[in-house]
Amino acid sequence: MRQVQFDTPGEPSVLHVAKVPVPEPAAGQVLIKVAAAGVNGPDLYQRQGLYPPPADASPVLGLEVAGEIVAVGEGEQRWQPGDNVCALVPGGGYSEYALTWAGHCLPLPPGWEMAQAAAIPETFFTVWYNLFMRAALQRRETVLIHGGSGGIGSAAIQLAKAFDCRVIATSSNEAKRQYCIKLGADAALDSRHGAFIASVKTFTDGRGVDVVLDMAGGDNINANLRALATDGRLVSVACRESRMAQVDVGLLMFKRISWSGSALRPLSVATKTDIAAQLRQQVWPLLANGLLKPHIHQQFSLSQAADAHALLQSGRHFGKVVLTP
């Protein structure tokens, strides 16, 4: 089968297509013939040598796919060959065939194209786990979502609105902010240099937001603390600006803020299976009814993986970027 690989970390140009044997599923796994694979931030960091995969994961890029199950491991009864699914994969998505755990698969939403379904798992698993499981976002609460025009941000806006929350999004330019409004955000603010703090306070009548979903890290952390209400929750899912920050611990204490963070890929198989089960129960009916749908900015072939990475790295995209064999 064809598979995107790189020999040494570097710029997008290091990506190339190689021929490798088709893998076989172990017990508890399924083999998917990939129709489409999502391109995500962690793929870029891994290609640059900044995000090594867990020891038990595939070193090949690609964390989400959609396609047809063509083989199942011993004892697996939840899925059968011929089933169309989208799935979180432990690496290896940039391939014509990919292995994953059966519990990390979800049925293709009715009427959806494969490219749309491939844009769901990594982002929706991440958003559901962090906003709804860890930060315990509740109906009618207000959430501040940074990077609202990207894959994670756009999914977070739609999910939060679907569960009757008020959404403030941030982005770096006016076109992206208008895109956030079209997705359903109640307000879209300038993300740069803490410029959003005063506007957040105005929007919330001085109270602040209940939850912040942060993808910047660095100096943005203190701005988030100031934007949060008392007893607010901050959840970090990336650190694009910097892994290091000087945090105002006093503000954290006096406002009784809960701060958590997570990376999806190192989570246990059982935890990801639990996330998938909650998504199927709580979110999949919304997908089937057409209430949620990802925006695909552009599709590329496997041989154009370098171009896909260059686009994502440039930040010029709105929504998701997808590879198709």
Buried (B, 14 or more C-beta within 10 A) or exposed (E): BBBBBBEEEEEBEBBEBEEBEBBEBEEBBBBBBBBBBBBBBBBBBBBBEEBEBEEEBBEBBBBBBBBBBBBBBEEBEEBEEEBBBBBBBBBBBBBBBBBBBBBBBBBBBEEBBBBBBBBBBBBBBBBBBBBBBBBEBEEEBBBBBBBBBBBBBBBBBBBBBBBEBBBBBBBEEEEBBBBBBEBBBBBBBBBEEBEBBEBBBEBBEEBBBBBBBBBBBBBBBBBBBBBBBEEBBBBBBBBBBEEEBEEBEEEBEEBEBBBEBBEBBEBEBEBBBBBBEBBBEBBBEBBBEEEBBBBBBBBBEBBBBBBBBBBBBEBEBBBBBBBBB
